[in-house]
Amino acid sequence: SGEAGAADEARAALVRLERHYLNHPVRGGWYDQFDRDGKSLIDTIPASSFYHVLCAVTEAEQVLE
């Protein structure tokens, strides 16, 4: 926040988050780990990852206000 280009960086990070992690066939789900081809490496959706997803969105939101 307050840095030149911060809003653009936040928007780009949210796009990557959506594209790579949150674009999941289970509504409200996310990919925790995936290989270079985009295939999920695990069959579960760890609840502990939600903390990091929420924090990323919250931080970006502060910059975009």
N, C-alpha and C positions, 0 to 999 in steps of 0.2 A: 504494500500500500504506500502510495506517495512516491514511488519510483517510476521513472519514465518507462513505458512499455509494460508495466505490471499487469494492467487489465488485459492486454493482448496475450500475455503469457498465461494468465489464469484461464482465459477462454480456450486457448489451445490445450491446456492441461485437461480441462473438462471434456473437450472433444476426444482426446486420447483415452481418458478414463471411460467414457461412454463406449467408444469403438472397441477397445481391447478388453475391458473388464466387465462392463455392465450390459453389454449386448448378449444376453443369456436367454436360452429358451424357457427357463423357469422365471415367470414374472416376479420381479423383486430379487432375483438371484444375481450372482456374479461369478466370474471366473477368478479363482484364487491363484492358480499357477497354470501356465500353458507353455507349450514348446514353440519353437520358431515358426512352425506352420500354423499356429493358432489352436492346436488341439489341446484340450484340457488334460493336465497331468494327474488330476485327482478326480474322484467321483463324488466328492462331497462339497458343500459350501460352508466353510468354517465360519462360525459366528464371530470369531475373534477378528476376522478381516473387516467386518462391518465398521468397527471403530475407526480404522484407517480410511475407509471410503467416506464415512461421515466427516471426519476431520478434514479431508482434502476438499470436500464440497464446501464446508464451513469456511475454510481459509480463502478459497476462491471467491466465495460470496462476499466476504469482507472487502476484497479488492474491487469487486464489480459494483458495489453500492454507489 
